[in-house]
């Protein structure tokens, strides 16, 4: 009975988080709401072993590779090619976060804190998990909790900045329609795959799930073999899972959004979130109050790093600075936030449907690609690099 009640409590908290997120148009994120509920719950007496007793904790740790493989299927090489400027700005923004925190953050918050903070600021759940694990290895439970809290609260800083910047860009689009004609399009073009699609009778949830697991296992094996061959960690298994997801989707072995087709994505993400929230069981009120100054400082330094990097790349690539800044701060919330903010800005600025479509054509493709590059790829790569610096 205890395990069922634990599971029920967790998924009800997630449902409340989704509800509040929808009602506030993602201004109050699901992650923030759930984190507050869990924190207050633990302080009021909710059992701290709730994640273990629900059995979701072990499942989430196991499914990380499958979920990353799934995220890889959301990308394709053509999208990255058409949005190369966006990719450059997004990657430069992540570098700006890392460099500024590493050089300046050392003075304000300490070297270990700066290293642990950079990847979660650059992305989301996976980076938070990886740096939390790195903090645990060096015996810093406080930094493990901080990695989780950064993932939870960073959207509060990212959403307003992106919204303000994109509104300026949107107004310029309305004033100068020439900008629209030069906008790159990120709609996936139909192309023939190396492997033919599955026959109808094989398009089942179990088949989709099996193919995802096979690719994830291949990615893990390839990463392990390559690292053993060179004698050091050249390719993190999480990065390998993302790359293999892209590759096997491109050749036709994996379908786009494969875990959604397998009816497994929602449950998988719920289990993955439990991995993130599990460290909150150690977040006593004293620890949270102690971490707030360092966490706030790290986030502010990270945004300054993004702004500096965006300013430089916008000059080099001849892109409007505010567009580059919006692309850079997408690291603070990622998808679906990039979609929500773009649509909210278009509705707020446009006076008719033609203007709304013109604004979305100008900003939405860039924001979608930026979100995937920063959160799904860049932050994971950075986490692999920064973890080795501890």
N, C-alpha and C positions, 0 to 999 in steps of 0.2 A: 504493500500500500504506500509506503514511504516514497519509493521510486516513482510511482505514478503521480503522487501529489507534487513531488519535486518538479517533474516534467510539466505538469499542469501549471504550476506557479510560473515557471520560466516562460512558457509560450504565451501565457496571459500577459505577462510583463511586456513581451515583444509586441503583442497585439496592441496594447495601450500605447507603446512607443510609435507604432505605425499610425495609429489613429491621430495622435497629437501632431505627428509630422505632417499628415495630410491636411489637418485643420489649419495649421500654421504655414502651409505651403513650403514645408521643409526648412523654415527659419529655425524652428526648434527640432533638431534632428532626433531621429529614433534612437541613435546611440546615446545622446545626451540624456534623454528621458529615461531610458532603461538603466543607465549608469546611476542616475540619481535614485531611482526606485530601489535598485539593488543595494546601493550604499546605505540609504536610510533603513532599508529592511534589515540589513546585517546589524546596524547599530541598535535597532529595536528588538532584535532577538531572532530573526530568521536564521535557521541553521546554516553555518558557513560551509557545510559539506553538500549543499543542495545541488551543485553542479556535478559532483561525483555520483551522488545517489540517483540523479536523473539519467546517468549513463551517456549523456551528451558530450561530456568532456573528452572521453577517449574516442568517440565517433568523430568529433570535430577535428581532433589532431590527425586522425586517419584520413579524413576527407580533404584536407588542405590541398594535396597534390591533384586530386580530381577537380576541385573547384578552380584551381589555377589553370589546369588544362582547358576547362570550360571557358575561362576568361580569354584564353588564347584564341578560341574559335570566334570571339567577337571582333577580332582584328583581322586585317588582311594586308598583304604587301602593297596592293594597289592604293589603299587608303593612305598608308604611310608615305607612299611615293607622291601622291597628289597634294598632301599636306606637309611637305618637307619643311617649310618655314615654321609651321606650328610645332613640328617635332623638335626643331632646333631650339625654338624659344622655350618649350617645355623642359627639354633636357638642360638647357642653360640655367633655367630657374632653379632646378634641383641642385645643380652645381653651386649656384649662388647660395642656397640654403646651407649646403655642406661646408663650403669654404668660409662663409661669414660666421657660422656657428663655431667651426673649428678654430678659426683665428681670433675672433672677437669674443666668442662665448666662453672660451677658456678663462678669460680675465674676469668675466661677470659671474659665471655659474660653475666653473670648473670643467676640466677636460672630459671626465667620464660622463658627466651630465650632458655636455654639449654633443658628445658622440652618440649617446643613447637617444637624444631628442631629435637629431637631424632626420633620420629615416621616417619616423612617424609623422613629422611635420611635412615631409615630402610626399606622403601617401596616406595609407590607411591601415586596414586590418592586418594584412600580411606583414607589413613592415613593423607594425606594433607588436605582433607576436614574436617576430624574429629578434627584435631588440629587447623585448621582455625576457626572452630566453637568454640573450647575451648578458643582460643585467643579473639574472639569476645565477649564471655561471661564475660571476665575480663576487657573488654574495651581496649584491645591492638590491634588496627587496624594495627599497624606496624608489629606485629608478625603474624597477619592473612595473610598479604601480603607475609611475609617471608616464611611461610609454603608453599605457592604456588610456590614461586620462587625456593625454594629448590627442589621441585618435578621437576621443569623445568630444572635446571642446573646440577643436581647431576650426570647425565650420563656422562658429560664431564670429570669428575674425575674417574668414575667407569669403563668406556669402556677401556681407556688406561691401567689401572692397570690390569684388567682381561685379556686383550689381551697379555700383556707382560708375565704375570704369565702362561697363558695357552700355549703360544709358548714354554716356557721352558719345561712344562709338555709334550707337543707334541713331542718335540725333544727327550725326554727321552723314549717316547713310541716307536719311530722309532728305537732307539738304543737298547732298551730292550723289545722285543716282549712278554716277560713273563708277563709284566704288563697288557697287553691286555687280557690275558687268565683269569685274576682274576677280570676283570671289571664286575660289576653288570649290568644287563640289565633292562631297564625301559619300555619295550614294554608290553602293557597291554595284559594279557592272556584272551582268551575267556572263560567265565564261565557262568553257568546257573544262571539266576536272579530269585529272589523270584516271581516277577511278569512277565508274558509273554509280549513280545513286542506288540505294538498296531497293530491291523489289518490295512491293506494298506489304506483303505478308511478313517481312522481316523488320518492318519499321515499328518495333515494339520498345517499351520502356527498358526491358531487360537487355535487349540488343544494344541500345544506345548507351546504357550504363556500362555494359561489358566493354564496348569499344573505348569508352573514356578511361576505364580502369586499365586497359591494356596500354594505351598511350601514356598514361601517368606512370605505369610501371616501367615502360621503356625509357621514359625520361629519367626516372630515378636511377635505373641501371646504367644508363649512358653517363649521367653525371658522376656516379660512383666510380665507374671504370675509367673515365677521363681523368678524374682527380687522382686516382691511384696511379695512373700511367705517368702523369707529370710530377707527382710527388707533393702536390699542394692543392688547395681548393681553388681550381680554376673556374669551375662552373657550379654554382649553387643549384641544388635540386629544384628549388622553387622557380628559379629562372628557367631551368631546363623544361619544366612542366609548361610554362607559358610559351616558350619557343616551340615545343613539340605540338602544343595546341594550335598555334598558327600554321605550322608546317603541315600537319595532318589534316587540318581543315582545308588548306589550299589544294592539297592533292585529292580531296574528296573522301578520305577515310572517315573523318569526323564531320558531322553536320554542324551548322551554325547553331549556337545556343543549345548545345547537345544535352546538357543536364536539364534544361527546361523541357525538352522533348522527352527526356527520361523520367519526367515527373519527380525529379530529385533535387532540383536547385533550391527550393524553399527550405526543405528540411536540412539540406547540407549547409546552407547559410546560417540557419538557426544553430546548428551544432558548432559551426565555426565561431559564431559570436560568443558562445559559451566559453570557448578557449580564451577569447579576449577578456571577457568579464570575470574569468576565474581568479585573476590576480586581485580583484577588488575585495575579495574576502579578507585580505591583509590590510585594507585601507581604513585604518582607524581614523577618527576625527583628527587626532593629533598629527598623524602622517599626512593627511590631506592638507591641513593648514600649513604644515611645514613645506609641502611641495609647491603650493600655489605661487609663491614668488619666483622660484626657479622656472616653473612651467610657463608662467606669463612672460618672463624675460626671454626664455627660449623661443616662444612663439613670435614675439616682437622682433627679435633678432633675425628669425627665419624670414619674416615678411620683408624686413629691410634688405636681406640678401636677395630675395626674389625681385624687389624693386630695382636694385642696382643692376642685376643681371638682365632684367627686362629692358631697362633703359639702354644698356650697351647693345644688346641684340636688335632692338628696334631701330637703332641708328644704322647698324651694319646691314640689316635686311630691308631697310626702308619700309618698316611696318609702323603704324600708329602706336605710340608708346602705351596708350590705355588698352589697346587690344592685346599687346604683348603682356601687359600687367595682368589682365584678366586670365590669359592663358597660363601665366606663371602661378597665380594664386589658385588655379583649379586643383593644384596639389593639396590644398587644404580641405577639399571636399569631394572631388572626383565625380564620377557618374553614380547616381542619377542627378546629383546636384547641378552638374553642368547643363543638363537638359532643362531642369526646372528654372534655373536662373535665366537662361536664354529666352525661354518662353515668357516668363514674367516681365522681362525687360521689353520684349517685343509688344506685349499687350499694353504695357504702360506708356510707351512712346508713340506707337502707331495710332493714326487717326482713322485708318481704314484697312481693309483686308490686304490691299496691294502693298501698302507700307509695311504691314506686319510680315508679309511673306518676304519682302525685300530685306528687312532687318534679319530675319531668321536665316535667309540665304547667306548673309554676310558673316554672322557670328556663330550660328549653331554648329556647322561642320568643324570649325576650329575648336570650339569648346568641347565637343564630343571627343575628338582625337586627343586633345590636350589631357582630358580626364583619364583616358585609358593609358596614355604614355606616362603620366606622372604617377598615378596610383597603382596601376596594374603592372607596370614594367620598371619605370625609373626608381621608384621607392624601394622595390625589391632588390634591384641591383645595388643601390646605395646601402641598403641594410647589410647585404653580403660583404660589402667593402668595409663599412664602418665597424661591424662586429669584430673584424680581424684586427682593429686598431686598439681594442681594449686589452 
